[in-house]
């Protein structure tokens, strides 16, 4: 599945023996099945930082024909239940902030928040997954016992609040190729309680059609998120429109 979903080479694939060992000694390796066929899986392992233990969810994959059926979401909730039995209350993972479908799952449907930006986490690669641009990532924090996550675990929707009057740190337009572009003028000095940062619906199309445009999005969005994360803002919601997506960032006191 790692090869089929992400186009990994044999060198990049996590070996089965490692998955088995981690599953038996503190990790999680959970599959979703259609009969006897595995159609999705989630994999993670324990982590430790600054004296706090947590669980790091390293991989989540669903076969293309089973996407849009909440398979990935169900796998994550199953992972939450496993990790809670270990006495832990935090799972983290990384994802590309320029992939709105992933952000919608992680933030809106699961209730994760993001306050850390990892620059070129996996190095540059010309694989179809990475498209030859830096592999910048958000670090998602999933606080398993928070009121927000408990509400979503019951199937109730979380209220993200209005979007129409949200001050925007950037603006988007269509370039000469018809692709979504970020205007060069960035608002780096907003101080509102809630602000918005616009991003493409998916960076994949841009990577395939115009690498320079995709790279510009990576660098412009990196500058914005690093600036506002550094000033105490936290990503708490995502709105997907017809042409672009918009992250809602809330100013939070440091903790």
N, C-alpha and C positions, 0 to 999 in steps of 0.2 A: 504493500500500500504506500510506503514512503516513496518508492520509485514511481508508482502510478499517479499519485496525487501531486507530488512536488518535482518530479523529474530528476530525483537524486541519482548521482552515480553510486556505484558500489562503495566507493571510498567514503561517501557522506552518510550512508545508511547506518542507523544505530543497530548493532547486531542483535539477533534474537536472544543470545545468551545473556547480554547485558540487560535486556528488558526483563527476562525471567529473574535474574538475580535481584534487580531493583524491586521488582514486584514482591518478592519474598522478604525483602529487608527494608521496608519503609516506603517504597515507591508505590505508585499506582499505575497499572496497565489494564485498561478496561476497554472491551470491544463492544461494538454494536453489530448485530447480526440480522440478516434476512435469511431465515432458515439456517443452513450451515455456512453460509457465505458471510465473511466479515465485510461490512460496508463502511465502518468508521472505527476510530479508536482514539483514546486520550491517554497520554503518558506523562508522568511527573515523578519527582523525587524530592526528598527533604533538603532544605537549605537552612542557612544560618547567617545572620548579619547583625552586628552590633548587639550581641547577646540575645537576640530574639530568633526562635525557630519558626520556620514557615514551610510551606510546600511549594515547590516550583513546578508549574505545569509546562512541560517543555514542548509537547507536540499534541495537536488536535487535528485530525484528518477525517474527511468524509468523501466518499467517491462522488464524482460529479452528478451522476444520475439520482443520488439520494440527497442532494443539497436542497434547501428550502423546505425540508420536512421536519425540522427541529431535531435532527439526529445529533448534531454537534451540541446543541443546547442540552439535550437529555444526558449526553456523556458528561458535560461539565457538572450538572447537578448530581450525577452519580459520583463524580470525583469529590464534590463537596461533602457528601455523606461519608465517604471513606475517610477523608481527612479529618472530619469532626470526630470520628471514633478514635483517632490517634491523639486527641487532645489539643489539636492545633486550630487556630481560628483565622489564619491568613493563607491564601494561595496567591502567588503572583505568576505572571507570564509576560511575554513581550509580543507585540504585534506592530505591523506597519501602520502608522497614523494616516497614510494616504490610501488605505483600503477601507472605505466606508462600510462595506458589508460586514467585515470583521469587527469594526468599531461598534456597529449597531448591536451585534450579538454581545460583545464583551461589556459594553457600557449600558445600553438601554435594556437589554433583556436579562443580563446576569447581574448588573448593578456594580460592576467594577469601576474604580476611579483611577485617574492617571495624574501623576505629579512629577514623574521622572522621564527624561528624554535621553536615550542611549544613541550616541553617534556611531554609525557604521559598525554596529555590534558584531556582525558576522564577516566583515570585510567585503570588498567588492567582488562580484562574481558575474559572469556572463551567462549563467544558467537562466532558463525561462522564468524561474521564480523571482530572480533578483534584477534581471534586465540590464545589468551592467552599471547600475547606479548605487550609491552608498546604501547600505542596509541599516538605515536609521530605524529605531523602534521606540514606541511607548513602552513603559513598564506598567502593566495593569496591576492594581492591588484589589484583591477580592476579599473584603472583610466579612467572613462567613456568617457572623452573628450580628451584623449591623442591622438596624431597622430597615434600611433600604433593601438589603439582600433578602431578609426574611419576608418582606412584602412581595418581592418578585418571586420567591420560592413558592408562595401560595398561589401564584398565577394572577395576582393583582398587578395593575399597571402603576408605575411611579409617575407622578406629575412633574414634567420637566419645566413647566412654566411657559410664558409667551416667548415668541421668537421675533416678532415683527419689529420691535423697537430695540433690539439688542445692538449695542455699539460694536462695530466690526473693526478688527485690527487689520484686515485686508479686504480687497475687492477682487472679483473675478470678471473675466471677459472672454470672448472668443477671439483666437488669433487668426492669422491669414489662412491657416490650414483647417479652421473650424474646430480647433481643440481648445479646451478650457485652459486659460492662462491666468496667472496671478499678476495683478497690476504691480508695477515696481515700487509705488509709494506705499510704505507700511506704517501703520500707526503703532509705534512702540512705547507710547507714553500714556495709554489709557489707564484710568484709575477707578473705573466703575466697579461695582460689586459683581456684576456679571458682564462678560464680553463674549464676542463670537470670533472664531477664526474659520474662514472658508477653505475647503479642500476639494479635490476632485472626488467624484463618486467612486472611482477606482483608478489607481495609477497604472494598472496593467495595460489598458488601451494606449495610454501615453507612451509607455515603454516600448510597445510594439510599433507605434506609428511615428514617434518623434522623440528620440532619446534626449535631445537637448531640452525639449519642453519638460520632460519628466525630471531631468536633473535640476532644472530651474525650480520646479515645484519642491523638490527635496530641499534645496538650499534655502529657499524663501520660507518654507514652513518651519524648517529647523530654527532659523533665526527668531521667528515669532514664538514658537513653543519654548525655546530656551529662555527667552526674555521673560515671558509671563510665568513660567514655572519658577524661575529664579526670584520672582516678586511675590510668590505665595499663591498663585492661581492653581486651581485643580480642575481637570476635565471631568464633568459629571453628566453630560448628556450630548447627544448627537441628533441633528435634524437633517434628513435627506430630502432635498428638493428634486426638481426635474433635471437640473443641469449641474448642481453642485451639492455638497454636504457642508454642514456648519457645526463645529464643536462649540458647546457652551462651557466656558470656564468661569468658575466661581472663586472669588478671593476668600481664602481660608487662613486662619491663624496657623502658624507652624506648630507641629505636634511631635 
